[in-house]
Amino acid sequence: MPIQMFSLILECEVDIVWRYGNIVCKAYPLLEVDSVREEDGGLNPCSVLANVVYGDKRSHLDFFDGLLEELLERKWEAFAKKRTDVDTVVPERFQSQN
């Protein structure tokens, strides 16, 4: 039930950017969904994503479907993956030079 409510609330807030036949480009407001505050880059502990990731109930994991899953994948590709690659590649280069 909470997942359906979350989806319904998101659909009420969505902006349709364009439509071509049965293909629709939607823009979802991420202010209360994403874990990063736009104004200062800090953690928004009340966001949906923060509650799902740091929540203490296993049922929170059910939200990793659809928008939240895509949001995490895009954040991983944009930020964390590059950082992880640098952390693993740089030490190897230093080791091979010594």
N, C-alpha and C positions, 0 to 999 in steps of 0.2 A: 504493500500500500504506500509506504513512503516514497518509493521510487516512482510510482505513477503520479503522486502529488508533485514531486520534484519536476518531472517531465512536463506536467500540465502547467506549472508555474513558469517554467522556461519558455514554453510555447506561447504563453500570454505576453511575455516580455520580448519576444523575438522581433527583429526587423527583417522584412524581406527586401533584399538588395536588388535582385532581379529574378525574372522567371522566363524560361524558354521552354514551351510545351510543358512536359511534366517534370522538368528539372528546375529546382528552386535553390537559389543561393540565399542562405539565412545568416544573419549576424546576431549572435547572442550577447547580451550584456554580461560582462565578466566581473563587474564590480564586487558582487557578493559571492561569486563562484570561485574565482581564482584566489590563491593563497597569498599573492603579492599585492600590497597596497600601491596604487598608482602614484599617490602623492609623495611617498618617501621610500618606496621599495622594501618596506618592512613586512613582517608577517601579519596577515589578517587572521587572527585566531578564530574569528567567527565565520569565516568563509566555508562554503560547502566542501571545497577541496581539503582544507585544513582539518575539518571535522572527520572527513572520510579517512585521511591518511593517519591522523593522530588519535582518532577515536578509539575507544576501548571495547567496542562491540564488534563481533565478527559480521554482523548484519551490515555494517558500514561498507564492507567490501563489495556488497551487491551493487553499489553505486558506480563501480568501475566498469560501466558499460555505456557506450555512446559518447556523449559530450565529455565527460570527465576522463575517460580513457584516451580520447583524442587529444584533450588538453595536456595530459601528462606526457603523451608521446611527443607532441610538438615541443613542450618545454624541455624534454630530454634531448631531442635533436638540436634545439637551439642553444642550450646552455650546458647541461650536465655531460653529454656525450663528448663534446669537445674538451671539456675540463678533464674527463677521465682519460681520454687519449693522450693529452699532454702529460698527465701525471704518470702514465705508464711508459711513454716513449722517451721522455727526457732522461729519466734515470738510466735507461738502456744505453743512450748515447754517451753519457758520462762514463759508464762502465767500460764501453768499448774503446774509449780514448785513453784509459789508464792502463 
